[in-house]
Amino acid sequence: RHQIDYNNLLLYIKYKILSSNFIHIDSTIEYTKTLQPYDIPKLNQFLALNYYLQKKFDEAEKYYEINLKNNIDKSSTLYTLSSIYYMQNKKQKAFDYLSKAIENGFNYYWVLHNDVIWSSEMNNVKWQEIVKNIQPKPFPIQ
């Protein structure tokens, strides 16, 4: 029998992307898209991540914008879009999206202060103003 377990196929795609095994992933994703006649948010998330990790930022931007419209993990999606815009040398748009990400709940101090994408901006007054209210999370002493 040639039945397809759609959830396992999505899991396989996720595994291939996260393991940076991009060989044939585009064709697998395209095949998966043909199996459902409607938009699948989970598949769009994988497409966005796939293109982002392959540094295909124009394609990644398209799918992250779709994810944003679908309200999927809004603060993280906005943060990732800010990174994409920064790498596309759209600094003003990158800062705008970084502000939106923080306004929507992105409060990961460690990420903001250790993401190599922003390393050249950490002394920039504009960047400091945007992230000034994000504080490290306290860890319980054991």
N, C-alpha and C positions, 0 to 999 in steps of 0.2 A: 504494500500500500504506500502511496506517495502522499501521505498527509504531512502537513507542515504545522509544527508547533510554533506559532507566531511569537510567543513569549520567549521561548528558547532561542529563536532567531535573533530577537532583540538583545538577549543576553550575550549571544555570540558576537554581535556587532560591538556591543559595549566592551567586551573582553579584547577584541582585536584593536579597537581604538586606544584603550587604556594601556595596552601592551606595546603601543606604537608600531603595530604590525599593519601597515597601511596597504600592503599588497592585496589587491582584489577587493578592498573594502568598499570602494566606490561602486563597483558592479554589484556587490552584495546588498548595499543600501538601495541602489536603484531597483534591484529585483524585489526587495522587501516592499518598496513603495508600490509596486504593481500588485501586491497581494491585497491591499486595502484600498477601497475607492474613496477614502476620505483622509483628511489631514490627521496625522498621528503626532501629537505633541512630543512623545518620547523619542520618536524617530528624528524629529526636528532638533531635539536636544543633542542627539548623537551626531547629526550632520554638522551642527554648529561646532561641537567639540572636535570632530574629525578635521574640519577645515582649519580651525584655530591651531591645533597641534601640528598641522602640516604647514603652518604659516601662510595659508591661503586666506588672507584677511578679508578680501572683498567678499568671498563666498561665505566666510564665517559671519561677517557682519550681517549679511542677508538673513541667515538663520537665527542669529541672536535677536535681531529685530522682530522676527516672527515669534520667538519665545517671549519676548517682551510684550507683544500684543496679546499672547496667550496667558500673560501674567504668571509665567513660570519662574519661580525663585527670583523675583523682581530685583532685589538688591544685588545679588550676585551677577545676574545678567547685565545690569547697568554697569557694574564694576568691570566685567569682562569687556563690554562695549567701550568703556573708557580706555582700557588697555589697547584694544584694537585701534581706536582712533589715534591714540598716542603713537603707536607703531606705524600708522599711516601718515604720520606727521601732521595730524589735524589737532594741534595742541589745545586750541580753545574749546573745541568740541569734546576733547578728552577730559579737560577740567570740568566742563559742564556736566558730563555724564558721571564723573567721579563725585561731584556734589550731589547729583540726583541719587547715586547709589547710597551715599551716607544718609541723605534725607529719608531714604526708604529702608533704612535699617542695617546697612552694611557697616559693621562696627568691629572689624577684625584688625585690631591694632598691629599685631605681628605681621599680618599680610601686607598692610599698608606700609610698614616700615622696613620690610624685607623683600618686597617684590622688586626684582631687578629692573623691571620696566620703568619704575618711578625713581630709581636710584639717582639719576642725574637731576631730578627735580626737588629733592628733599630739602635743599637750601633755598628754594624758590619761595618767595613770600606768599605767592598765590597758593601753592601746594600746602604750605604750613597753615594758612588761613582755613583751607578746606578741611584739613584733618585735625585741627587743634582740639576739638572736643572728644576725639576718640582716645580712650584711655585703655591701658593694658588691663586685662581681666585678672582679678586676683585668683590665685590658686590656693586651695585649702592646704594647710600644713598638716602632715600626717605624722 
